[in-house]
Amino acid sequence: MKKFVIAAAASLAALVALPSIASAAPGFVTTNLNVRSGPGTQYPAVTVFPAGARVEVIGCTAGPGWCDVQGGGVRGWVSASYLDLAYDNSRVRAPSYVARIGIPTVTFSIGNYWDRHYRGQGFYRDRGRYEGRPVVVRPDRPGRPVIVQPDRPGRPGVGNPGRPDRVERREDRREFRQDAREDRREFRQERREDRREFRQERREDRQERREFRQF
């Protein structure tokens, strides 16, 4: 009887896991892209997917701003702005087609997610640094979450009770500046891609007008 109960529980667990796998949709990254351990540039990078790499899209945050993907044995988060989806025998931009394709909206829990996927990573032991850090989204840049540094008045320093840990504060400032630089770099890359697409559309439009005049 005990073995039957255990087997039934295992079968139920497998069935619960099926929807997330079945809902995965094929996607392709459009540039060399950092895969983050959470939906934002403040989370550590896990690896880099090269441009054109195929991934399975598990779900995306509302917006969408970030998508939970899996590829090459790696699970992590990428910006939806640099993700194409397979739709109707073509590739389409993820932010405009996530809902149409039916990719589920997901939330992020650092404890559960990191426990499942990053126990062997070096940054796992610093998980506490990334828990509870507030993130806001700029209205003019919906795909760019930015970290808001929390007020830290009461953190005691080592050997100096009651004073902030200056070393850790410096590390946080360096990390924040690095995230800001990466955020600006990705934004410039997106603008360049948009301009290239616009120029390509103009060329195609001129070509169509020339062909029309020939008739």
Residue frames relative to the residue before (quaternion, step in Angstrom):
aa qw qx qy qz dx dy dz
M 1.0000 0.0000 0.0000 0.0000 0.00 0.00 0.00
K 0.6489 0.5262 -0.3111 0.4531 3.56 0.97 -0.92
K 0.6521 0.5088 -0.3173 0.4640 3.59 0.98 -0.85
F 0.6286 0.5389 -0.3334 0.4510 3.58 1.03 -0.76
V 0.6509 0.5164 -0.3157 0.4583 3.58 0.97 -0.87
I 0.6528 0.5134 -0.3126 0.4611 3.57 0.97 -0.89
A 0.6607 0.5035 -0.3075 0.4641 3.58 0.94 -0.89
A 0.6474 0.5149 -0.3213 0.4609 3.57 0.99 -0.82
A 0.6442 0.5170 -0.3243 0.4610 3.58 0.99 -0.79
A 0.6460 0.5137 -0.3206 0.4647 3.58 1.00 -0.80
S 0.6469 0.5139 -0.3199 0.4638 3.57 0.98 -0.82
L 0.6435 0.5180 -0.3220 0.4626 3.56 0.99 -0.82
A 0.6394 0.5229 -0.3275 0.4588 3.58 0.98 -0.82
A 0.6425 0.5174 -0.3225 0.4642 3.57 1.01 -0.81
L 0.6597 0.5050 -0.3144 0.4593 3.57 0.97 -0.82
V 0.6292 0.5291 -0.3370 0.4590 3.58 1.03 -0.74
A 0.6822 0.4955 -0.2916 0.4517 3.59 1.03 -0.75
L 0.5475 0.6701 -0.3901 0.3146 3.59 1.13 -0.51
P 0.6529 0.5377 -0.3652 0.3889 3.68 0.75 -0.81
S 0.6561 0.5109 -0.3355 0.4427 3.61 0.93 -0.80
I 0.6606 0.4859 -0.3150 0.4778 3.58 1.06 -0.70
A 0.6803 0.5008 -0.3004 0.4429 3.56 0.89 -0.91
S 0.6820 0.5035 -0.2964 0.4399 3.59 1.09 -0.66
A 0.4637 0.6856 -0.4528 0.3314 3.60 1.23 -0.19
A 0.1520 -0.7860 0.5968 0.0544 3.55 -1.02 0.91
P 0.5154 -0.6464 0.4512 0.3360 3.63 -1.01 0.68
G 0.0162 0.7919 -0.6096 0.0334 3.53 -1.05 0.82
F 0.2164 -0.7610 0.6004 0.1168 3.57 -1.33 0.30
V 0.3551 -0.7215 0.5464 0.2341 3.58 -0.86 0.93
T 0.3872 -0.7728 0.4701 0.1785 3.57 -0.96 0.90
T 0.7790 0.1257 -0.0908 0.6075 3.59 1.28 -0.11
N 0.6349 -0.4631 0.4003 0.4714 3.59 -1.23 0.13
L 0.0128 -0.8676 0.4854 -0.1068 3.53 -0.32 1.29
N 0.4354 -0.6793 0.5305 0.2601 3.55 -0.95 0.93
V 0.2250 -0.7244 0.6356 0.1438 3.54 -1.05 0.85
R 0.2036 -0.8228 0.5259 0.0701 3.56 -0.51 1.23
S 0.5045 -0.6526 0.4804 0.2981 3.54 -1.26 0.44
G 0.7706 0.1207 -0.1196 0.6142 3.57 1.29 0.29
P 0.6171 -0.5909 0.3775 0.3572 3.60 -1.21 0.33
G 0.6931 0.3959 -0.3203 0.5102 3.56 0.40 1.25
T 0.5703 -0.6195 0.4158 0.3436 3.57 -1.16 0.57
Q 0.5675 0.5993 -0.3966 0.4019 3.61 1.21 -0.16
Y 0.6205 0.5340 -0.3492 0.4559 3.59 1.23 -0.26
P 0.5921 -0.5969 0.3963 0.3689 3.62 -1.04 0.69
A 0.4644 -0.6557 0.5215 0.2872 3.53 -1.18 0.67
V 0.3408 -0.7400 0.5494 0.1857 3.56 -1.03 0.86
T 0.7512 -0.1873 0.1609 0.6121 3.56 0.97 -0.93
V 0.3984 -0.6689 0.5545 0.2939 3.57 -1.32 -0.22
F 0.2463 -0.7401 0.6066 0.1536 3.56 -0.86 0.96
P 0.3950 -0.7163 0.5116 0.2629 3.63 -0.81 0.90
A 0.6552 -0.5082 0.3821 0.4080 3.55 -1.24 0.47
G 0.7905 0.2868 -0.2368 0.4865 3.56 -0.91 0.96
A 0.4583 0.6920 -0.4558 0.3217 3.60 1.23 -0.14
R 0.3673 -0.7199 0.5489 0.2133 3.55 -1.04 0.84
V 0.0261 -0.7868 0.6166 -0.0129 3.55 -1.01 0.86
E 0.3702 -0.6665 0.5859 0.2747 3.53 -1.35 0.20
V 0.2745 -0.7784 0.5482 0.1348 3.56 -0.66 1.15
I 0.2642 -0.7945 0.5323 0.1249 3.57 -0.48 1.23
G 0.7475 -0.2510 0.2047 0.5799 3.57 0.97 -0.88
C 0.2519 -0.7591 0.5819 0.1475 3.56 -1.30 0.24
T 0.5266 -0.6003 0.4883 0.3520 3.54 -1.20 0.49
A 0.6363 -0.5075 0.3977 0.4235 3.57 -1.24 0.33
G 0.5585 0.6009 -0.4372 0.3685 3.56 -0.97 0.84
P 0.4343 0.5437 -0.1651 -0.6989 1.64 0.93 -2.29
G 0.2995 -0.7453 0.5585 0.2073 3.57 -1.12 0.54
W 0.8084 0.0476 0.0234 0.5862 3.57 0.94 -0.95
C 0.2048 -0.7756 0.5884 0.1013 3.54 -1.18 0.66
D 0.3828 -0.6897 0.5787 0.2070 3.51 -1.13 0.87
V 0.0353 0.8291 -0.5511 0.0880 3.59 -0.47 1.21
Q 0.1769 -0.7510 0.6249 0.1192 3.50 -1.38 0.25
G 0.2208 0.7678 -0.5759 0.1733 3.55 -0.92 0.92
G 0.8413 0.1245 -0.1067 0.5151 3.56 -0.99 0.82
G 0.6754 -0.5009 0.2922 0.4556 3.56 1.12 0.63
V 0.6275 0.5088 -0.3298 0.4884 3.58 1.29 0.18
R 0.1527 -0.7651 0.6205 0.0798 3.56 -1.04 0.85
G 0.3052 0.7544 -0.5375 0.2209 3.59 -0.86 0.92
W 0.5541 -0.6206 0.4703 0.2943 3.53 -1.39 -0.12
V 0.0502 -0.7787 0.6250 0.0213 3.56 -1.06 0.82
S 0.5724 -0.5805 0.4488 0.3660 3.55 -1.22 0.51
A 0.4790 -0.6880 0.4664 0.2822 3.58 -0.84 0.97
S 0.5694 0.6162 -0.3810 0.3885 3.60 1.18 -0.48
Y 0.7510 0.3384 -0.1938 0.5329 3.59 1.20 -0.47
L 0.5869 0.5574 -0.3569 0.4664 3.54 1.17 0.67
D 0.1600 -0.7527 0.6326 0.0874 3.56 -0.97 0.96
L 0.2368 -0.7583 0.5926 0.1331 3.54 -1.21 0.62
A 0.4536 -0.6522 0.5298 0.2972 3.56 -1.19 0.57
Y 0.1785 0.7811 -0.5734 0.1706 3.57 -0.66 1.13
D 0.8563 -0.0452 0.0041 0.5144 3.56 -0.83 1.06
N 0.6840 -0.5221 0.2611 0.4374 3.56 0.89 1.10
S 0.6975 0.3671 -0.2943 0.5404 3.58 1.09 0.65
R 0.4555 -0.6520 0.5238 0.3050 3.54 -1.33 0.09
V 0.0730 -0.7985 0.5975 -0.0095 3.55 -0.89 0.99
R 0.5878 -0.5882 0.4255 0.3570 3.56 -1.22 0.52
A 0.5361 -0.6835 0.3984 0.2944 3.55 -0.79 1.05
P 0.6584 0.5350 -0.3641 0.3844 3.67 0.72 -0.85
S 0.7222 0.4463 -0.2525 0.4642 3.60 1.06 -0.68
Y 0.7898 0.3555 -0.1578 0.4742 3.61 1.14 -0.51
V 0.3895 0.7379 -0.4836 0.2645 3.60 1.20 -0.02
A 0.7074 0.4468 -0.2694 0.4768 3.58 0.82 -0.98
R 0.6502 0.5336 -0.3261 0.4314 3.59 0.96 -0.82
I 0.6845 0.4652 -0.2852 0.4833 3.58 1.00 -0.78
G 0.4750 -0.6976 0.4209 0.3326 3.58 1.18 -0.47
I 0.3151 0.7354 -0.5324 0.2764 3.58 1.14 0.55
P 0.4463 -0.7321 0.4360 0.2734 3.62 -0.65 1.02
T 0.4315 -0.6449 0.5639 0.2827 3.52 -1.28 0.53
V 0.0777 -0.8201 0.5668 -0.0117 3.57 -0.74 1.08
T 0.3084 -0.7075 0.6005 0.2091 3.52 -1.34 0.36
F 0.3789 -0.7351 0.5282 0.1925 3.55 -1.27 0.34
S 0.0271 -0.7563 0.6536 -0.0027 3.53 -0.96 0.99
I 0.3824 -0.7719 0.4544 0.2268 3.54 -0.30 1.25
G 0.6329 0.5535 -0.3485 0.4142 3.61 0.97 -0.75
N 0.7176 0.4375 -0.2560 0.4775 3.57 0.71 -1.07
Y 0.6814 0.5052 -0.3011 0.4357 3.58 0.86 -0.95
W 0.6972 0.4584 -0.2833 0.4728 3.59 0.81 -0.93
D 0.6138 0.5451 -0.3604 0.4430 3.60 1.03 -0.68
R 0.6989 0.4785 -0.2745 0.4551 3.59 0.97 -0.82
H 0.8457 0.2752 -0.0839 0.4495 3.57 0.84 -0.95
Y 0.8165 0.3129 -0.1292 0.4676 3.63 1.05 -0.56
R 0.2731 0.7891 -0.5200 0.1796 3.61 1.10 0.39
G 0.7203 0.4417 -0.2574 0.4688 3.60 1.05 -0.63
Q 0.5478 0.6272 -0.3938 0.3893 3.59 1.26 -0.06
G 0.5929 -0.6111 0.3992 0.3400 3.55 -1.11 0.70
F 0.6840 0.4977 -0.3023 0.4393 3.58 1.04 -0.71
Y 0.4632 0.7065 -0.4456 0.2964 3.60 1.21 -0.23
R 0.6600 0.5233 -0.3244 0.4305 3.59 0.97 -0.75
D 0.6819 0.4519 -0.2829 0.5008 3.60 1.26 -0.33
R 0.2346 0.8224 -0.4968 0.1477 3.58 1.23 0.37
G 0.6204 0.5817 -0.3464 0.3959 3.56 1.00 -0.78
R 0.6107 0.5688 -0.3513 0.4244 3.59 1.13 -0.57
Y 0.7417 0.4117 -0.2131 0.4848 3.57 1.15 -0.63
E 0.5768 0.5802 -0.3856 0.4266 3.58 1.23 -0.04
G 0.8414 0.1994 -0.1494 0.4795 3.54 -0.95 0.90
R 0.4879 0.6422 -0.4605 0.3708 3.60 1.18 0.28
P 0.3914 -0.7638 0.4557 0.2362 3.61 -0.47 1.13
V 0.1223 -0.7747 0.6191 0.0399 3.55 -1.11 0.82
V 0.0985 -0.7758 0.6205 0.0589 3.57 -1.01 0.83
V 0.3137 -0.7217 0.5835 0.2009 3.54 -1.29 0.38
R 0.4077 -0.7064 0.5215 0.2507 3.57 -0.77 1.01
P 0.5127 -0.6708 0.4308 0.3188 3.62 -0.81 0.92
D 0.7184 0.4382 -0.2634 0.4716 3.59 1.02 -0.73
R 0.7555 0.2587 -0.1716 0.5769 3.60 1.27 -0.09
P 0.1134 -0.8661 0.4816 0.0716 3.59 0.48 1.17
G 0.7075 0.4531 -0.2802 0.4644 3.59 1.11 -0.45
R 0.6674 0.5087 -0.2853 0.4630 3.56 1.29 0.16
P 0.0979 -0.7899 0.6029 0.0549 3.63 0.07 1.16
V 0.0998 -0.7862 0.6076 0.0528 3.58 -1.00 0.78
I 0.4587 -0.6958 0.4809 0.2723 3.55 -1.03 0.78
V 0.2280 -0.7289 0.6289 0.1459 3.53 -1.12 0.74
Q 0.3836 -0.7429 0.4934 0.2400 3.56 -0.54 1.12
P 0.3780 -0.7398 0.5049 0.2343 3.63 -0.70 1.00
D 0.5315 -0.5823 0.4985 0.3606 3.52 -1.27 0.41
R 0.0586 -0.8263 0.5597 -0.0211 3.57 -0.71 1.03
P 0.1031 0.8587 -0.4997 0.0484 3.62 0.73 0.95
G 0.7924 0.4042 -0.1738 0.4226 3.59 0.98 -0.74
R 0.4426 0.7014 -0.4688 0.3041 3.60 1.16 0.30
P 0.3085 -0.7796 0.5089 0.1949 3.63 -0.48 1.09
G 0.3897 -0.7059 0.5413 0.2383 3.55 -1.07 0.72
V 0.6047 -0.5584 0.4185 0.3839 3.55 -1.24 0.43
G 0.8369 0.1011 -0.1045 0.5277 3.57 -0.75 1.05
N 0.7337 0.3270 -0.2106 0.5572 3.58 1.25 0.17
P 0.1204 -0.8554 0.4965 0.0855 3.62 0.59 1.12
G 0.8056 0.3096 -0.2347 0.4473 3.51 -1.15 0.79
R 0.6931 0.4215 -0.2824 0.5121 3.62 1.22 -0.16
P 0.5738 -0.5976 0.4211 0.3692 3.60 -1.08 0.64
D 0.4985 -0.6233 0.5122 0.3173 3.52 -1.22 0.58
R 0.3051 -0.8070 0.4768 0.1684 3.57 -0.17 1.28
V 0.6247 0.5426 -0.3501 0.4391 3.57 1.00 -0.76
E 0.6828 0.4753 -0.2975 0.4683 3.57 0.86 -0.91
R 0.6217 0.5364 -0.3451 0.4546 3.59 1.05 -0.71
R 0.6421 0.5080 -0.3248 0.4734 3.59 1.00 -0.77
E 0.6404 0.5183 -0.3284 0.4621 3.57 0.98 -0.80
D 0.6506 0.5108 -0.3188 0.4629 3.57 0.97 -0.81
R 0.6485 0.5082 -0.3259 0.4637 3.59 0.98 -0.77
R 0.6403 0.5115 -0.3291 0.4692 3.59 0.99 -0.78
E 0.6507 0.5128 -0.3124 0.4647 3.56 0.98 -0.85
F 0.6457 0.5232 -0.3179 0.4564 3.55 0.99 -0.84
R 0.6587 0.4969 -0.3127 0.4705 3.60 0.94 -0.84
Q 0.6364 0.5230 -0.3291 0.4617 3.58 1.02 -0.79
D 0.6458 0.5114 -0.3171 0.4699 3.58 0.96 -0.85
A 0.6505 0.5157 -0.3206 0.4562 3.59 0.97 -0.83
R 0.6451 0.5093 -0.3270 0.4664 3.60 0.98 -0.79
E 0.6652 0.4952 -0.3073 0.4666 3.57 0.93 -0.85
D 0.6159 0.5507 -0.3332 0.4543 3.55 1.06 -0.79
R 0.6736 0.4794 -0.2943 0.4795 3.59 0.93 -0.90
R 0.6417 0.5319 -0.3304 0.4429 3.58 0.98 -0.80
E 0.6682 0.4870 -0.3016 0.4748 3.59 0.94 -0.84
F 0.6309 0.5319 -0.3326 0.4566 3.57 1.06 -0.74
R 0.6536 0.4972 -0.3160 0.4751 3.60 0.96 -0.83
Q 0.6314 0.5306 -0.3366 0.4545 3.57 1.02 -0.78
E 0.6495 0.5118 -0.3165 0.4648 3.58 0.97 -0.80
R 0.6409 0.5167 -0.3267 0.4643 3.59 1.00 -0.79
R 0.6405 0.5151 -0.3308 0.4636 3.60 0.99 -0.78
E 0.6549 0.5053 -0.3187 0.4629 3.57 0.96 -0.82
D 0.6382 0.5210 -0.3283 0.4621 3.57 1.01 -0.78
R 0.6558 0.5001 -0.3205 0.4659 3.60 0.97 -0.80
R 0.6386 0.5161 -0.3391 0.4592 3.58 1.00 -0.77
E 0.6502 0.5079 -0.3200 0.4657 3.58 0.96 -0.80
F 0.6419 0.5230 -0.3256 0.4566 3.57 1.01 -0.80
R 0.6624 0.4921 -0.3150 0.4688 3.59 0.94 -0.86
Q 0.6341 0.5281 -0.3332 0.4562 3.58 1.02 -0.77
E 0.6490 0.5104 -0.3169 0.4667 3.57 0.97 -0.80
R 0.6413 0.5130 -0.3275 0.4673 3.58 1.02 -0.75
R 0.6393 0.5151 -0.3325 0.4640 3.60 0.97 -0.77
E 0.6613 0.4993 -0.3102 0.4659 3.55 0.94 -0.87
D 0.6370 0.5282 -0.3256 0.4574 3.56 1.04 -0.76
R 0.6523 0.4968 -0.3201 0.4746 3.59 0.95 -0.81
Q 0.6366 0.5300 -0.3329 0.4506 3.56 1.00 -0.80
E 0.6491 0.5109 -0.3197 0.4642 3.59 0.98 -0.80
R 0.6459 0.5136 -0.3267 0.4607 3.60 1.00 -0.76
R 0.6402 0.5160 -0.3321 0.4621 3.59 1.02 -0.78
E 0.6628 0.4927 -0.3125 0.4694 3.56 0.95 -0.85
F 0.6284 0.5338 -0.3398 0.4524 3.58 1.03 -0.68
R 0.6607 0.5046 -0.3134 0.4590 3.59 0.96 -0.85
Q 0.6095 0.5691 -0.3560 0.4218 3.58 1.08 -0.65
F 0.6400 0.5064 -0.3229 0.4792 3.57 1.12 -0.59
